[in-house]
Amino acid sequence: MPEDSEAQTLTSKGFDQKTGKTADIALCGVMPTADNVPKAICKKHPGVELRQQKDGRYYCPGCRKRLRKDEWILDV
């Protein structure tokens, strides 16, 4: 620390104290619901919902293989 600096203490002077539960805090933004989340589907098996693996690739239970990017589409 430079020698000409002084220690400072921050206070909440002028601010209202927030008391209560965390449920009192308003939620900002949009939460995704099951209706507006796009789903990945296989082009060969459109009725089968794909699973995403840890490496980000999609797996089709109908094809029983991992799919390339050109083998699946996002259904909005």
C-alpha positions in Angstrom: 0.0 0.0 0.0 1.3 3.5 -0.7 2.3 5.5 2.4 -0.1 8.4 1.7 -3.2 6.1 1.6 -5.5 5.6 4.6 -7.8 2.8 5.6 -11.4 3.4 4.8 -14.6 1.9 6.1 -17.7 1.6 4.0 -21.0 2.2 5.7 -24.6 1.9 4.6 -25.3 5.5 5.5 -28.3 6.8 3.5 -29.4 3.3 2.5 -32.5 1.6 3.9 -31.8 -1.6 5.7 -33.3 -4.7 4.0 -34.9 -7.0 6.4 -37.0 -9.9 5.6 -36.8 -13.1 3.6 -35.1 -13.7 0.2 -38.6 -14.3 -1.2 -39.2 -10.5 -1.0 -36.6 -9.9 -3.7 -38.2 -9.7 -7.2 -37.1 -12.0 -10.0 -35.8 -10.2 -13.1 -35.6 -11.8 -16.5 -37.5 -14.7 -18.2 -37.4 -18.2 -16.9 -37.6 -20.9 -19.6 -40.6 -23.1 -19.5 -41.2 -26.5 -21.2 -43.2 -24.7 -23.9 -40.5 -22.4 -25.2 -37.4 -24.5 -24.9 -36.2 -25.9 -28.3 -35.7 -29.6 -28.5 -33.2 -31.5 -30.6 -34.7 -34.2 -32.8 -33.2 -36.7 -35.2 -34.0 -36.2 -38.9 -34.5 -40.0 -39.3 -36.6 -40.4 -36.1 -38.6 -37.2 -35.5 -40.7 -38.7 -32.7 -37.6 -39.5 -30.6 -36.2 -36.8 -28.3 -32.4 -36.7 -28.3 -30.2 -36.8 -25.2 -27.2 -34.5 -24.9 -24.0 -36.1 -23.7 -21.2 -34.5 -21.6 -19.2 -33.5 -24.6 -22.1 -31.7 -26.2 -23.0 -34.2 -28.8 -26.5 -35.6 -29.2 -27.4 -39.3 -29.0 -30.4 -40.8 -30.8 -31.9 -43.9 -29.1 -33.6 -44.8 -32.4 -30.3 -44.8 -34.4 -28.3 -45.9 -31.4 -25.4 -43.6 -32.2 -24.0 -40.2 -31.7 -25.2 -37.7 -34.3 -23.2 -35.2 -36.4 -24.5 -31.7 -36.6 -26.1 -32.3 -40.0 -28.1 -35.3 -38.7 -30.2 -33.4 -36.1 -32.3 -30.3 -36.1 -33.8 -28.0 -33.4 -37.5 -28.1 -33.1 -38.8 -24.8 -31.8 
